[in-house]
């Protein structure tokens, strides 16, 4: 069954202020100073914490 998100929703991401971030289930959406949204993940794999930037969404 798919996980449901309470905090990390499309309307919440659109309403992020510059410099703010929302994190849920290891996924982070952050509004950059340029107004873009940066998506990253934080997971544990083989006992190591992994941080990776997945992509960006340019402001419209």
N, C-alpha and C positions, 0 to 999 in steps of 0.2 A: 504494500500500500504506500502511496506517495505521501511524503511529509507535507503538512500544511504550514503556511507561514502566517504569523499574526502581526509581526512588526515589519518584515521585509516584503512590502506590497508595492505594486506599481505606483499607486497614488502617494504613498509615503516617500518613495524614491524621488518622484517628481517634485515634491515639496521640500526636499532637503535644502538647507541653507548652506552657503559656502563654508567649508571647513568642518561640517558635521558628517557623521557616519551612522549607519544602521548595521548591526551585526546580528545574525541569527543562524543557527545550525552550521557555524563555521564559514558562512558566506558574509562578506562585508561589502556594502555599497557606500562610497564616500564621494561627496561633492568637492571637486578641486577648486582652486582659486580662479581657474579659467572658466568655471561653470560646467565642466564635464563631469560625468559620473564614472568613477573607477571601481571596477569589480575585482575582488580578490578572495582567495580561499585560505583557510587555516585548518589543517588536518593533522592527525597523527598517523604516521606510516612507519612500521617497523621500529617503533619506539622513538622516532624522531618527529619533531614538530616541523611541518612543511608550510611555508608561506609563499603563495604565488599570486601574481597579478594576472588575471584572466583576460581582461580587456577594458576598453573605455567606450563610452557612448558620448559623442560630441553633443554639445547643447544645440538645441534646434533653433 
